Amino acid sequence: MIRSRWKLLVSLLLLLWAGQAPAAPVADEFPIGSTCFASGTLETNYRDIAQDRSRWHCQPGDASIVDQRSFIRFDMNGRKAIESPVLTTRLTLFSAMRITAIGTLGENRSLAYSRDEVSFATNDWLMRARLPRLSQPVAAYVVEFDLPRHVGVLTGATIAPAPKALDVGRSELIIAWLCGLLCVPLVLNFAFFRVLRQRFVLWHAAAVLFMLIQTLVSSGLINRFFSLSMMELCVLSAGSWGLAIATASLFISDLIEPGKLDRIQVQSLRWLGPWVLAWSYVYLFASDPIRPLSAQAYLASYVPAILVFAWVFTTAASRGSRAILFQIVAWAPMMLTGALRIVSALGLFEVPIELMLEQHISIGFEVVVTSIGVADRFMAIKRQRDHALAHTKILEGLAARDPLTGLFNRRGIEERFDELTEEGFATMALLDLDHFKVINDTMGHATGDAVLQAVAVALGADEDTLAVRIGGEEFLLLLRGKDGPERAERRRKSIPARIAAEIPGLDRLVTASMGMVTCTSPVRFSELYSRCDHLLYEAKAAGRNRTERVTMTPKPARESGATVVSLR
């Protein structure tokens, strides 16, 4: 008798030393192999409710986090023995967790966890915790969660074998491949932006970056490389998803062609970001009494986002937007997945469905199709820009050309004169047809126009000679090279023969007078033109059909610095 009492005392001391009280007897009413749920206040413990069968519900749809403490009871009778079992459940914020193992002979042992003492899966949005070990068969495991934020932590809980640390599953390989795929559009977007600086390209790059972070975090793959706390993981997950929606909505508002959306639709897209991020904050940090509904409220906050996207897609498509067609295809799987998650969280299904792998795949699909849409829009804008530039060049060319002769006009040359002088065009020759008014008066303006066109041919512009029609019957030559003056003179002398060949029936030869200046240093266009005009006047006064030529040197203006040559 004394020995039995001694053994009982030692057992009680050991239990007290472990910080535990003897467990209540296991209720006979629990179905064999069942998983049942109960709840209570933070003062409620398993002993208080173990025998009260009315407080336990064994259907997943009856699980609740409305109260501050939630219980899960796994009946292990009739279940296959599991080697190295662990608790595996949805990764969810909570304040404290306690796992108790109850033996078939009354032994029990408990382990307490804070949220940073659990481990995180590398292949899903899951967390794991070791189970207490007993020296006898386990009749039940009881898990207590204090202040959980998502009912999925209850409905998704299982007792499963512990994974091997170095095992890499197929899902991890798929996610790793998907993340690599998401990196490609980031590089392409910056390449696109360097060519065509459109803001929507940067918004798309930001959206892809946040979707990549979301995939890395919510898939658990990030836990292969970093040791993050539960709060850090949850903030990264909710924050990256909210920022992905925010930047994606800004991307769509800038991507769609002008005039395809109303102002209110553009503003609605731009307000989606602050809306979703505000509810993300509520989900992560709201306390009682909002806490039990924070997950449903957070997911429900995406309903307006889905409706706005659908509204924008429908309107832009009805107005003939090509860019929106890619977005409709890209977002359809993601919007469907999101809608299913939302309605399940709001209680339309027995338990919330996560569809995490489907979400990852729909993100990859969205990024790939949207990237194709970006490339298509990029090429469309580039074509529009190139067309506009070509049209502008044509207009500039027309503005710089004389429509009758096709030669440059004064504006076209004067704007480029400094550049031309740097390229060696140092000789300017100003020509005027002699007695041209007589031709117009006696033979008509059509013949006069034909004469001017023949002069343009005689002036023979080439890479070292630029021909300009100043106005009326006045022309200008800019020449490059030491033989520029001689080439200008040959062109002047060829004018009568060219006109006679082009226009038979003229009763006279059409000659030209010319004033020509060769510069040895840069001179302003107006100064050089004025000097040529003065020499042309002297040639006319000297009897016409001749050239007055001068070479200008960089000597001061009061010194002569010029040699005048008269050519007949």
C-alpha positions as CSV (number, residue, x, y, z in Angstrom):
1,M,0.0,0.0,0.0
2,I,2.8,2.4,0.9
3,R,4.6,1.6,-2.4
4,S,1.4,2.3,-4.4
5,R,0.9,5.6,-2.7
6,W,4.5,6.5,-3.3
7,K,4.1,5.8,-7.1
8,L,1.0,7.9,-7.2
9,L,2.8,10.8,-5.5
10,V,5.7,10.6,-7.9
11,S,3.4,10.6,-10.9
12,L,1.6,13.7,-9.6
13,L,4.9,15.5,-8.9
14,L,6.1,14.7,-12.5
15,L,2.9,16.0,-14.0
16,L,3.1,19.2,-11.9
17,W,6.7,19.6,-12.9
18,A,5.7,19.4,-16.5
19,G,3.2,22.2,-15.9
20,Q,0.1,20.0,-16.6
21,A,-2.9,18.8,-14.7
22,P,-4.3,15.3,-15.2
23,A,-6.6,15.2,-18.2
24,A,-10.3,14.7,-18.0
25,P,-11.5,11.2,-19.0
26,V,-12.1,10.8,-22.7
27,A,-15.7,11.0,-23.5
28,D,-17.2,7.8,-24.8
29,E,-19.5,9.7,-27.1
30,F,-16.9,10.9,-29.6
31,P,-17.1,8.9,-32.8
32,I,-14.1,6.7,-33.5
33,G,-11.6,8.4,-35.7
34,S,-13.6,11.7,-35.6
35,T,-12.3,15.3,-35.7
36,C,-14.5,17.5,-33.6
37,F,-14.6,21.2,-32.8
38,A,-15.5,23.3,-29.7
39,S,-14.9,26.9,-28.5
40,G,-14.9,29.0,-25.3
41,T,-13.3,31.9,-23.6
42,L,-9.6,32.2,-22.8
43,E,-10.4,30.8,-19.4
44,T,-12.0,27.7,-20.8
45,N,-9.8,24.5,-20.9
46,Y,-10.3,21.1,-22.2
47,R,-11.3,19.6,-18.8
48,D,-14.2,22.1,-18.7
49,I,-15.8,20.9,-21.9
50,A,-14.5,17.4,-22.4
51,Q,-17.6,15.7,-21.0
52,D,-20.1,18.2,-22.3
53,R,-20.9,16.6,-25.7
54,S,-23.3,19.4,-26.6
55,R,-20.3,21.8,-27.0
56,W,-18.6,19.6,-29.6
57,H,-19.5,19.5,-33.2
58,C,-17.9,16.9,-35.6
59,Q,-18.8,18.5,-38.9
60,P,-16.2,20.9,-40.5
61,G,-18.9,23.4,-41.3
62,D,-19.6,23.8,-37.6
63,A,-16.0,24.9,-36.8
64,S,-16.0,28.5,-35.4
65,I,-13.5,31.2,-34.3
66,V,-16.1,33.5,-33.0
67,D,-15.1,32.8,-29.4
68,Q,-11.6,33.6,-28.2
69,R,-10.4,30.0,-27.8
70,S,-11.0,27.3,-30.4
71,F,-10.5,23.5,-29.8
72,I,-9.9,20.6,-32.2
73,R,-10.1,17.1,-30.9
74,F,-8.6,14.3,-33.1
75,D,-9.9,10.9,-32.0
76,M,-7.0,8.5,-32.8
77,N,-9.0,5.3,-32.1
78,G,-9.3,3.2,-35.3
79,R,-6.8,5.4,-37.2
80,K,-3.7,3.9,-38.8
81,A,-0.6,4.5,-36.7
82,I,1.5,7.4,-38.0
83,E,5.3,7.5,-37.6
84,S,6.6,10.9,-36.3
85,P,3.2,12.6,-36.5
86,V,2.9,16.4,-36.6
87,L,0.0,18.8,-36.6
88,T,-0.4,20.4,-40.1
89,T,-2.8,23.2,-40.7
90,R,-3.4,26.4,-42.6
91,L,-0.9,29.2,-41.8
92,T,-3.0,31.6,-39.8
93,L,-2.2,34.3,-37.2
94,F,-3.0,33.4,-33.6
95,S,-1.8,34.4,-30.2
96,A,-1.0,31.0,-28.6
97,M,-1.4,27.3,-29.3
98,R,-1.4,24.3,-27.0
99,I,-1.4,20.6,-28.1
100,T,-2.3,17.9,-25.6
101,A,-1.8,14.2,-26.2
102,I,-4.2,11.9,-24.2
103,G,-3.2,8.3,-23.7
104,T,-5.5,5.3,-23.6
105,L,-4.4,4.6,-20.0
106,G,-4.8,8.2,-18.8
107,E,-1.3,9.6,-19.4
108,N,-1.3,13.0,-21.0
109,R,1.3,15.5,-22.0
110,S,1.1,19.1,-23.5
111,L,3.2,21.4,-25.6
112,A,2.6,25.1,-25.8
113,Y,3.6,27.2,-28.9
114,S,3.7,30.8,-29.7
115,R,3.1,31.7,-33.3
116,D,6.8,32.0,-34.0
117,E,7.7,28.6,-32.6
118,V,5.8,26.6,-35.3
119,S,7.5,25.6,-38.5
120,F,6.4,26.6,-42.0
121,A,5.9,24.3,-45.0
122,T,8.0,24.9,-48.1
123,N,5.3,23.6,-50.5
124,D,2.1,25.3,-49.4
125,W,0.6,27.9,-47.1
126,L,0.8,25.6,-44.1
127,M,2.3,25.5,-40.6
128,R,3.4,22.5,-38.6
129,A,3.9,21.8,-34.9
130,R,5.4,18.7,-33.2
131,L,3.0,16.6,-31.1
132,P,3.7,15.5,-27.6
133,R,5.1,11.9,-27.2
134,L,3.5,9.4,-24.8
135,S,4.8,6.1,-23.5
136,Q,1.4,4.5,-24.2
137,P,-0.9,4.6,-27.3
138,V,-2.6,7.9,-28.0
139,A,-6.4,8.0,-27.6
140,A,-6.8,11.6,-28.8
141,Y,-4.9,14.9,-29.6
142,V,-6.5,18.1,-28.5
143,V,-5.4,21.4,-30.1
144,E,-6.3,24.8,-28.6
145,F,-5.9,28.1,-30.6
146,D,-6.2,31.4,-28.9
147,L,-7.5,34.3,-31.1
148,P,-7.1,32.7,-34.5
149,R,-7.9,34.9,-37.5
150,H,-9.1,32.3,-40.0
151,V,-11.4,29.3,-39.6
152,G,-9.2,27.4,-42.0
153,V,-6.8,26.8,-39.1
154,L,-9.5,24.5,-37.7
155,T,-11.0,22.9,-40.8
156,G,-7.6,22.4,-42.5
157,A,-5.9,20.8,-39.5
158,T,-4.7,17.2,-39.8
159,I,-2.4,14.8,-38.0
160,A,0.2,13.8,-40.7
161,P,3.7,12.4,-40.9
162,A,6.5,14.9,-40.5
163,P,8.1,15.7,-43.9
164,K,11.7,15.0,-44.4
165,A,13.8,18.1,-44.4
166,L,15.5,17.6,-47.7
167,D,12.5,16.3,-49.7
168,V,11.6,18.5,-52.6
169,G,8.1,17.7,-53.9
170,R,6.7,18.1,-57.3
171,S,4.7,21.2,-56.3
172,E,7.9,23.0,-55.2
173,L,9.5,22.3,-58.6
174,I,6.3,23.6,-60.3
175,I,6.3,26.8,-58.2
176,A,10.1,27.3,-58.7
177,W,9.6,27.0,-62.5
178,L,6.6,29.4,-62.3
179,C,8.6,31.9,-60.3
180,G,11.4,31.7,-62.9
181,L,8.8,32.3,-65.6
182,L,7.5,35.4,-63.8
183,C,11.1,36.9,-63.8
184,V,11.1,37.0,-67.6
185,P,8.5,39.8,-68.0
186,L,10.4,41.9,-65.5
187,V,13.4,42.0,-67.8
188,L,11.3,42.5,-70.9
189,N,9.4,45.4,-69.3
190,F,12.5,47.4,-68.6
191,A,13.7,46.7,-72.1
192,F,10.4,48.0,-73.5
193,F,10.6,51.1,-71.3
194,R,14.0,52.0,-72.6
195,V,12.6,52.0,-76.1
196,L,9.2,53.5,-75.5
197,R,8.8,55.4,-72.2
198,Q,5.2,54.5,-71.5
199,R,4.0,54.5,-67.8
200,F,1.9,51.4,-68.2
201,V,5.1,49.4,-68.8
202,L,6.4,50.3,-65.3
203,W,3.0,49.5,-63.7
204,H,3.1,46.1,-65.3
205,A,6.6,45.5,-64.0
206,A,5.5,46.4,-60.5
207,A,2.5,44.2,-60.7
208,V,4.6,41.2,-61.9
209,L,7.1,41.8,-59.1
210,F,4.3,41.8,-56.4
211,M,2.7,38.7,-58.0
212,L,6.1,37.0,-57.9
213,I,6.5,37.9,-54.2
214,Q,2.9,36.6,-53.6
215,T,3.7,33.3,-55.3
216,L,7.0,32.9,-53.4
217,V,5.3,33.6,-50.0
218,S,1.9,31.9,-50.3
219,S,3.4,28.8,-51.9
220,G,5.9,28.4,-49.0
221,L,8.8,28.3,-51.3
222,I,10.3,31.4,-49.6
223,N,10.8,29.3,-46.5
224,R,13.4,27.3,-48.3
225,F,15.6,30.4,-48.4
226,F,14.6,32.7,-45.5
227,S,13.6,32.3,-41.9
228,L,10.7,34.7,-41.5
229,S,8.3,35.1,-38.6
230,M,4.6,34.3,-39.0
231,M,3.7,38.0,-39.0
232,E,6.3,38.8,-41.6
233,L,4.9,36.0,-43.8
234,C,1.3,37.2,-43.4
235,V,2.2,40.8,-44.0
236,L,4.2,39.8,-47.1
237,S,1.3,37.7,-48.4
238,A,-1.5,40.1,-47.8
239,G,0.6,43.2,-48.7
240,S,2.0,41.8,-51.9
241,W,-1.5,40.6,-53.1
242,G,-3.0,44.0,-52.3
243,L,-0.1,45.9,-54.1
244,A,-0.4,43.5,-57.0
245,I,-4.1,44.4,-57.4
246,A,-3.3,48.1,-56.9
247,T,-0.5,48.3,-59.5
248,A,-2.4,46.0,-61.9
249,S,-5.4,48.3,-61.8
250,L,-3.2,51.3,-62.5
251,F,-1.6,49.4,-65.3
252,I,-5.0,48.6,-66.9
253,S,-6.1,52.3,-66.6
254,D,-3.0,53.4,-68.5
255,L,-2.9,50.6,-71.0
256,I,-6.3,50.9,-72.5
257,E,-6.5,53.1,-75.5
258,P,-7.7,56.7,-75.0
259,G,-11.4,57.2,-75.2
260,K,-12.3,53.6,-74.4
261,L,-13.2,54.2,-70.7
262,D,-15.2,56.9,-68.9
263,R,-13.5,59.1,-66.3
264,I,-15.4,57.4,-63.5
265,Q,-14.1,54.0,-64.6
266,V,-10.5,55.2,-64.6
267,Q,-11.0,56.7,-61.1
268,S,-12.5,53.5,-59.9
269,L,-9.5,51.5,-61.0
270,R,-7.1,53.9,-59.3
271,W,-9.0,53.7,-56.0
272,L,-8.9,49.9,-55.9
273,G,-5.4,49.9,-54.4
274,P,-6.1,52.0,-51.3
275,W,-9.4,50.1,-50.8
276,V,-7.8,46.6,-50.8
277,L,-4.7,47.7,-48.8
278,A,-7.0,49.2,-46.1
279,W,-8.8,45.8,-45.7
280,S,-5.5,44.0,-45.7
281,Y,-4.6,46.0,-42.6
282,V,-7.9,45.2,-41.0
283,Y,-7.3,41.5,-41.6
284,L,-3.8,41.5,-40.1
285,F,-4.3,43.8,-37.1
286,A,-7.9,44.1,-36.1
287,S,-8.8,42.9,-32.6
288,D,-12.0,41.6,-31.1
289,P,-14.8,42.0,-31.8
290,I,-13.8,42.5,-35.5
291,R,-11.1,39.7,-35.4
292,P,-13.5,36.7,-36.0
293,L,-14.9,38.4,-39.2
294,S,-11.6,39.9,-40.4
295,A,-10.8,37.1,-42.9
296,Q,-14.3,37.1,-44.4
297,A,-14.2,41.0,-44.6
298,Y,-10.8,40.9,-46.2
299,L,-11.9,38.4,-48.9
300,A,-15.2,40.2,-49.4
301,S,-13.2,43.4,-50.0
302,Y,-12.1,41.9,-53.3
303,V,-15.7,41.7,-54.6
304,P,-15.7,45.4,-55.6
305,A,-12.4,44.8,-57.3
306,I,-13.8,41.9,-59.4
307,L,-16.9,44.0,-60.2
308,V,-14.8,47.0,-61.3
309,F,-12.6,44.9,-63.4
310,A,-15.6,43.2,-65.1
311,W,-17.2,46.7,-65.6
312,V,-14.0,48.1,-67.2
313,F,-13.5,45.0,-69.4
314,T,-17.1,45.0,-70.7
315,T,-17.0,48.7,-71.5
316,A,-13.6,48.8,-73.2
317,A,-14.5,45.7,-75.2
318,S,-17.8,47.2,-76.4
319,R,-15.9,50.3,-77.5
320,G,-13.5,48.3,-79.7
321,S,-10.4,48.2,-77.4
322,R,-7.8,45.7,-78.7
323,A,-5.7,45.9,-75.5
324,I,-8.6,44.9,-73.2
325,L,-9.0,41.6,-75.1
326,F,-5.7,40.3,-73.7
327,Q,-6.7,41.4,-70.2
328,I,-10.1,39.6,-70.4
329,V,-8.3,36.4,-71.3
330,A,-5.5,36.9,-68.7
331,W,-7.7,37.8,-65.8
332,A,-10.6,35.3,-66.3
333,P,-8.9,32.3,-64.4
334,M,-7.8,34.5,-61.6
335,M,-11.1,36.2,-61.2
336,L,-12.9,32.8,-61.2
337,T,-10.5,31.4,-58.6
338,G,-10.9,34.5,-56.4
339,A,-14.7,34.3,-56.7
340,L,-14.7,30.7,-55.5
341,R,-12.5,31.5,-52.6
342,I,-14.7,34.4,-51.6
343,V,-18.0,32.6,-51.7
344,S,-16.5,29.6,-49.8
345,A,-15.1,32.0,-47.1
346,L,-18.6,33.6,-46.8
347,G,-20.1,30.3,-45.9
348,L,-21.6,29.1,-49.2
349,F,-19.5,25.9,-48.9
350,E,-19.1,23.7,-45.9
351,V,-15.5,24.7,-45.4
352,P,-13.3,27.4,-47.0
353,I,-11.5,26.3,-50.0
354,E,-8.0,27.6,-50.6
355,L,-7.2,26.7,-54.3
356,M,-3.6,27.8,-53.7
357,L,-2.1,25.8,-56.5
358,E,-4.9,27.0,-58.8
359,Q,-4.1,30.6,-57.7
360,H,-0.4,30.2,-58.5
361,I,-1.2,28.8,-62.0
362,S,-3.7,31.5,-62.7
363,I,-1.1,34.2,-61.7
364,G,1.4,32.6,-64.1
365,F,-1.2,32.5,-66.8
366,E,-2.2,36.2,-66.2
367,V,1.4,37.4,-66.3
368,V,2.2,35.5,-69.6
369,V,-1.0,36.6,-71.4
370,T,-0.7,40.2,-70.1
371,S,2.9,40.3,-71.2
372,I,1.8,39.4,-74.7
373,G,-0.8,42.1,-74.5
374,V,1.9,44.6,-73.3
375,A,4.1,43.6,-76.3
376,D,1.1,44.0,-78.7
377,R,0.2,47.4,-77.2
378,F,3.9,48.4,-77.3
379,M,4.1,47.6,-81.0
380,A,0.9,49.4,-81.7
381,I,2.2,52.6,-79.9
382,K,5.5,52.2,-81.6
383,R,3.8,52.0,-85.0
384,Q,1.8,55.1,-84.2
385,R,4.8,56.9,-83.1
386,D,6.9,55.9,-86.1
387,H,4.0,56.9,-88.4
388,A,3.7,60.2,-86.7
389,L,7.5,60.8,-87.0
390,A,7.5,59.9,-90.6
391,H,4.5,62.1,-91.2
392,T,6.2,64.9,-89.4
393,K,9.4,64.4,-91.5
394,I,7.3,64.5,-94.6
395,L,5.7,67.8,-93.5
396,E,9.0,69.2,-92.5
397,G,10.4,68.2,-95.9
398,L,7.5,69.8,-97.7
399,A,7.9,72.9,-95.6
400,A,11.6,73.0,-96.5
401,R,11.1,72.4,-100.2
402,D,9.9,74.6,-103.1
403,P,6.7,72.9,-104.5
404,L,7.4,74.0,-108.1
405,T,11.0,73.0,-108.5
406,G,11.5,70.5,-105.7
407,L,14.6,72.5,-104.5
408,F,15.1,73.5,-100.9
409,N,13.6,76.8,-100.0
410,R,15.3,79.5,-98.0
411,R,13.9,78.3,-94.7
412,G,15.1,74.7,-95.3
413,I,18.7,75.9,-95.8
414,E,18.8,78.8,-93.3
415,E,17.8,76.5,-90.4
416,R,20.7,74.1,-91.2
417,F,23.3,76.7,-92.3
418,D,25.5,76.5,-89.3
419,E,25.6,72.7,-89.6
420,L,26.4,73.0,-93.3
421,T,29.2,75.4,-92.8
422,E,30.8,73.0,-90.3
423,E,30.5,70.3,-93.0
424,G,32.6,72.5,-95.5
425,F,30.0,74.3,-97.5
426,A,32.0,77.5,-97.8
427,T,30.9,79.0,-101.1
428,M,27.5,80.7,-101.6
429,A,26.3,81.8,-105.1
430,L,23.1,83.8,-105.6
431,L,21.7,83.7,-109.2
432,D,18.9,85.7,-110.8
433,L,17.5,85.1,-114.3
434,D,18.0,88.0,-116.7
435,H,14.8,89.6,-118.1
436,F,12.6,86.8,-116.7
437,K,9.6,89.1,-116.5
438,V,9.5,89.4,-120.3
439,I,9.0,85.7,-120.6
440,N,6.0,85.7,-118.2
441,D,4.5,88.8,-119.9
442,T,4.9,87.5,-123.5
443,M,4.6,83.7,-123.2
444,G,2.6,83.2,-120.0
445,H,3.2,82.0,-116.5
446,A,3.1,78.3,-117.5
447,T,6.1,78.8,-119.8
448,G,7.7,80.8,-117.0
449,D,7.2,77.9,-114.6
450,A,8.7,75.5,-117.1
451,V,11.8,77.8,-117.4
452,L,12.2,77.7,-113.6
453,Q,12.0,73.9,-113.5
454,A,14.6,73.7,-116.3
455,V,16.9,76.0,-114.2
456,A,16.5,73.6,-111.2
457,V,17.8,70.8,-113.5
458,A,20.7,72.9,-114.7
459,L,21.8,73.7,-111.1
460,G,22.3,69.9,-110.6
461,A,22.3,69.4,-106.8
462,D,24.6,66.7,-105.6
463,E,26.3,65.7,-102.3
464,D,28.7,68.6,-102.6
465,T,26.2,71.1,-104.1
466,L,22.9,72.3,-102.6
467,A,20.5,74.2,-104.8
468,V,17.8,76.5,-103.3
469,R,15.0,78.5,-104.8
470,I,14.9,81.8,-102.9
471,G,11.8,83.1,-104.6
472,G,10.6,84.2,-108.0
473,E,13.5,83.8,-110.5
474,E,16.2,83.9,-107.8
475,F,18.2,80.8,-106.9
476,L,21.1,80.1,-104.5
477,L,23.9,77.5,-104.5
478,L,25.9,76.3,-101.5
479,L,29.0,74.4,-102.5
480,R,31.6,72.4,-100.8
481,G,35.2,71.9,-101.9
482,K,38.0,74.0,-103.3
483,D,36.5,73.9,-106.8
484,G,33.2,75.1,-105.6
485,P,33.4,78.5,-107.4
486,E,34.3,76.8,-110.7
487,R,31.4,74.4,-110.4
488,A,29.0,77.2,-109.6
489,E,30.1,79.1,-112.7
490,R,29.7,76.0,-114.9
491,R,26.2,75.6,-113.7
492,R,25.3,79.3,-114.4
493,K,26.7,79.0,-117.9
494,S,24.7,75.8,-118.5
495,I,21.4,77.5,-117.8
496,P,20.7,78.9,-121.4
497,A,21.4,75.6,-123.1
498,R,19.3,73.6,-120.6
499,I,16.3,76.0,-121.0
500,A,16.5,75.9,-124.8
501,A,16.6,72.1,-124.7
502,E,13.7,71.8,-122.3
503,I,11.5,74.5,-123.8
504,P,11.7,74.7,-127.6
505,G,10.1,77.8,-129.2
506,L,11.6,80.4,-127.0
507,D,12.5,83.5,-129.0
508,R,15.5,84.3,-126.8
509,L,18.3,82.8,-124.7
510,V,17.6,82.9,-121.0
511,T,20.8,83.9,-119.1
512,A,21.6,84.4,-115.4
513,S,23.6,86.8,-113.4
514,M,25.4,85.7,-110.2
515,G,27.0,87.0,-107.1
516,M,29.3,84.6,-105.3
517,V,31.3,84.6,-102.0
518,T,33.8,82.1,-100.7
519,C,34.4,82.3,-97.0
520,T,37.6,81.2,-95.2
521,S,35.9,81.4,-91.8
522,P,32.3,80.9,-90.5
523,V,29.9,83.7,-91.3
524,R,26.2,84.1,-90.5
525,F,23.7,83.3,-93.2
526,S,22.2,86.8,-93.3
527,E,25.7,88.4,-93.6
528,L,26.8,86.1,-96.4
529,Y,23.5,86.3,-98.2
530,S,23.6,90.1,-98.0
531,R,27.1,90.1,-99.5
532,C,26.1,87.8,-102.4
533,D,23.0,90.0,-103.0
534,H,25.2,93.0,-103.3
535,L,27.5,91.3,-105.8
536,L,24.5,90.1,-107.8
537,Y,23.3,93.7,-108.0
538,E,26.8,94.7,-109.3
539,A,26.6,91.9,-111.9
540,K,23.3,93.1,-113.1
541,A,24.5,96.7,-113.3
542,A,27.6,95.6,-115.2
543,G,25.5,94.2,-118.1
544,R,24.0,90.9,-116.8
545,N,25.0,87.3,-117.8
546,R,28.1,87.5,-115.6
547,T,29.4,86.6,-112.1
548,E,30.8,88.9,-109.5
549,R,32.9,86.9,-107.1
550,V,34.7,87.7,-103.9
551,T,36.7,85.7,-101.3
552,M,36.1,86.8,-97.7
553,T,38.9,86.5,-95.2
554,P,38.8,86.9,-91.4
555,K,40.4,90.3,-91.4
556,P,38.7,93.2,-89.7
557,A,35.9,94.8,-91.6
558,R,37.7,98.2,-92.1
559,E,40.4,96.4,-94.1
560,S,39.5,95.2,-97.5
561,G,40.3,91.5,-96.9
562,A,38.6,90.5,-100.2
563,T,39.5,90.0,-103.8
564,V,36.8,90.8,-106.3
565,V,36.7,88.9,-109.6
566,S,34.3,89.6,-112.5
567,L,33.5,86.6,-114.7
568,R,31.7,86.9,-118.0
